[in-house]
């Protein structure tokens, strides 16, 4: 009888321990595998060749910014993809640039993108987006808007006055003379690098360097006056001299043709 009571007590103890064990819960085990974390850390820099804070036809600019890797592991196969939301005509982007790996805890990793405006660049504003990819996954984005001067429609320059200066105010074969021109920007945008192209006339020789007669920039409403020296060949036989000049800015699609005329006194 005592033996049966002993085994009965052992059974109760085991049952109590089993029930208590089943009610216990193990503490959760957290494992931090670690990931890279790329963050664009500083405002971008914009550098253009003529410091007018815009992209011009034929101009190459650079846009730079910094990236931090604040994660626990290196960022691998980092790539920068650039796009223009406005799809500006004539804007050439460095669409995809492979950077490689960025170490953990790396700060101020410099990224630079090269952008160029070709001769067909249109005036307006580019809406640039720089997407940062790590192992093919987009992880960060930077947006930037920048003006494009572009090619201007229409004829914006006008020759508003002209005057010939020569010996006794008459042109003579075998003699030099001076032509004075005043030109005005009648448009609504700045015109850059205004040049004067005198169309070829037999026996008329230019006595100046064309690169010295370029107006760097004309704001709307500006008037500029230049003088040009010529020599009229001794074999010129006509009684009048027509001088044709095309005035055009580097950011204009078309120039303005002006025909000037002066009488010639034959010996």
C-alpha positions in Angstrom: 0.0 0.0 0.0 2.8 2.3 0.9 4.5 1.5 -2.4 1.4 2.4 -4.4 1.2 5.8 -2.5 4.9 6.5 -3.3 4.4 6.0 -7.1 1.3 8.1 -7.0 3.2 11.0 -5.4 6.0 10.7 -8.0 3.4 10.9 -10.8 1.9 14.1 -9.3 5.3 15.8 -9.1 6.2 14.9 -12.7 2.8 16.2 -14.0 3.3 19.4 -12.1 6.8 20.0 -13.6 5.6 19.2 -17.1 2.7 21.6 -16.9 5.0 24.3 -15.5 7.5 23.8 -18.3 4.9 24.1 -21.0 3.8 27.5 -19.7 7.3 29.0 -19.9 8.3 30.9 -23.1 11.8 31.3 -24.4 13.1 34.9 -24.8 13.2 36.0 -28.5 16.7 35.9 -30.1 17.3 38.9 -32.3 20.0 38.7 -35.0 21.1 41.9 -36.8 22.4 40.9 -40.2 23.2 44.5 -41.1 22.7 46.4 -44.4 24.3 49.3 -46.2 22.3 52.6 -45.9 23.1 55.2 -48.6 22.1 58.8 -47.9 22.7 61.9 -50.0 24.3 64.1 -47.4 25.1 67.5 -48.9 23.6 69.9 -51.4 24.9 69.5 -54.9 27.4 71.8 -56.7 26.9 73.2 -60.2 29.8 74.3 -62.3 29.4 75.8 -65.8 32.1 77.3 -68.1 30.8 80.9 -68.2 29.4 81.0 -64.7 25.9 82.1 -65.8 24.2 79.4 -63.7 22.6 77.7 -66.7 23.4 75.3 -69.5 24.2 76.8 -72.9 24.4 75.4 -76.4 27.8 73.7 -76.8 28.6 74.0 -73.1 29.7 71.2 -70.7 28.7 71.4 -67.1 29.3 69.2 -64.0 26.9 68.5 -61.2 28.3 67.0 -58.0 26.9 65.7 -54.7 28.1 63.6 -51.7 26.8 60.2 -50.5 27.2 58.8 -47.0 27.0 55.0 -46.2 25.5 55.0 -42.7 24.9 51.3 -42.7 26.8 48.4 -41.1 28.0 46.9 -44.4 29.6 48.1 -47.6 27.3 49.2 -50.4 28.0 47.1 -53.5 27.6 47.8 -57.2 26.4 51.4 -56.7 25.1 53.0 -59.9 23.8 56.6 -60.6 21.1 56.9 -63.2 20.3 60.4 -64.5 17.1 61.5 -66.3 15.4 64.7 -67.3 11.7 64.7 -66.5 11.2 67.6 -69.0 13.0 65.7 -71.8 14.8 68.9 -72.9 15.8 68.7 -76.6 19.6 69.0 -77.1 20.5 68.0 -73.5 23.0 65.2 -73.4 23.1 63.3 -70.1 25.5 60.8 -68.5 22.5 58.5 -68.2 24.1 55.7 -66.2 27.4 55.9 -64.2 28.8 52.9 -62.4 30.4 53.9 -59.0 31.3 50.5 -57.6 31.5 49.8 -53.8 31.1 52.3 -51.0 32.7 51.1 -47.7 30.8 51.0 -44.5 30.9 54.2 -42.5 32.1 56.1 -45.6 31.3 59.8 -45.4 31.3 62.4 -48.2 31.8 60.0 -51.1 31.8 62.4 -54.0 29.7 61.8 -57.1 30.0 63.9 -60.2 27.9 63.8 -63.3 28.8 65.4 -66.7 26.0 67.0 -68.7 26.3 68.8 -72.1 24.1 71.0 -74.2 24.6 70.5 -78.0 23.9 73.0 -80.7 20.2 72.2 -80.8 19.6 72.8 -77.1 16.2 74.4 -76.5 15.5 77.3 -74.1 13.7 76.3 -70.9 14.4 74.5 -67.7 15.7 70.9 -67.2 14.2 68.9 -64.4 17.1 66.5 -63.5 16.6 63.4 -61.3 19.6 61.5 -60.0 18.6 58.0 -58.8 21.0 56.0 -56.6 21.0 52.2 -57.1 22.6 49.6 -54.9 22.8 46.1 -56.3 20.0 47.0 -58.8 17.7 48.5 -56.2 16.8 52.2 -56.0 17.7 53.5 -52.6 18.0 57.3 -52.8 17.0 60.1 -55.1 18.1 63.7 -55.7 16.2 66.3 -57.8 17.6 69.4 -59.4 16.2 72.1 -61.7 18.4 74.2 -64.0 17.8 76.7 -66.7 18.8 76.0 -70.3 19.4 79.1 -72.4 19.0 77.1 -75.6 18.5 78.3 -79.2 16.2 81.2 -79.5 13.5 81.2 -82.1 13.1 84.1 -84.5 15.3 87.1 -85.4 16.1 89.0 -82.3 18.8 91.4 -83.5 18.2 94.4 -85.7 20.7 96.8 -87.4 19.2 100.1 -86.5 21.8 102.4 -88.1 24.8 102.3 -90.4 27.3 104.9 -91.7 30.2 104.9 -94.1 33.3 107.0 -93.4 35.9 107.6 -96.1 38.1 110.2 -97.6 35.8 113.3 -98.3 32.9 111.0 -97.4 33.1 109.2 -100.7 34.3 105.6 -101.4 37.1 105.3 -103.9 38.7 102.2 -105.4 42.1 101.6 -103.9 41.2 103.4 -100.7 40.2 102.3 -97.1 37.0 103.1 -95.5 35.2 102.5 -92.2 31.7 101.2 -91.6 29.9 102.0 -88.4 27.0 99.7 -87.3 24.6 99.9 -84.4 22.6 96.8 -83.5 19.8 96.3 -81.0 18.4 93.3 -79.2 14.7 93.6 -79.8 13.9 90.2 -78.4 12.9 89.2 -74.9 15.9 87.0 -73.9 19.7 87.7 -73.7 21.6 87.0 -77.0 25.1 85.7 -76.6 28.3 86.0 -78.6 26.8 88.3 -81.3 28.9 88.1 -84.4 29.0 90.0 -87.8 29.5 88.0 -90.9 30.1 90.1 -94.0 29.2 88.1 -97.1 31.9 87.9 -99.7 32.2 90.8 -102.2 34.8 90.8 -104.8 37.6 93.4 -104.3 36.3 94.2 -100.7 39.0 93.3 -98.1 38.3 93.1 -94.4 40.9 94.9 -92.3 39.9 93.5 -88.9 39.8 90.2 -87.1 36.3 88.9 -86.8 36.9 87.4 -83.3 37.7 90.9 -82.1 34.2 92.1 -83.2 32.1 89.7 -81.1 29.7 91.1 -78.5 29.7 88.8 -75.5 26.1 89.3 -74.5 23.2 91.6 -75.3 20.3 91.9 -72.9 16.8 92.7 -74.2 16.8 96.4 -75.3 20.6 96.7 -75.4 22.2 98.7 -78.3 25.8 98.2 -79.3 27.8 100.1 -81.8 30.9 98.8 -83.6 33.2 100.0 -86.4 34.7 97.9 -89.1 37.6 98.8 -91.4 37.7 97.8 -95.1 39.8 98.3 -98.1 38.2 98.6 -101.5 40.3 97.1 -104.3 41.5 99.3 -107.1 39.8 97.2 -109.7 36.3 97.7 -108.3 34.3 99.2 -111.2 30.7 99.6 -110.0 29.2 102.9 -109.1 27.8 101.6 -105.8 29.0 99.1 -103.2 26.4 96.8 -101.6 27.6 95.4 -98.3 25.7 92.4 -96.9 26.1 91.5 -93.3 24.5 88.7 -91.2 24.2 89.5 -87.5 23.6 86.5 -85.3 24.1 85.3 -81.7 25.4 81.9 -80.8 22.1 81.0 -79.1 20.0 82.0 -82.1 18.6 79.6 -84.6 18.8 82.2 -87.4 20.6 85.5 -88.0 19.4 88.8 -89.4 20.6 89.8 -92.9 21.1 93.5 -93.6 22.1 95.0 -96.9 23.9 98.4 -96.8 24.9 100.5 -99.8 27.2 103.4 -100.6 28.1 105.1 -103.8 31.6 104.7 -105.2 33.4 107.5 -107.0 35.5 106.1 -109.9 38.8 107.9 -110.7 
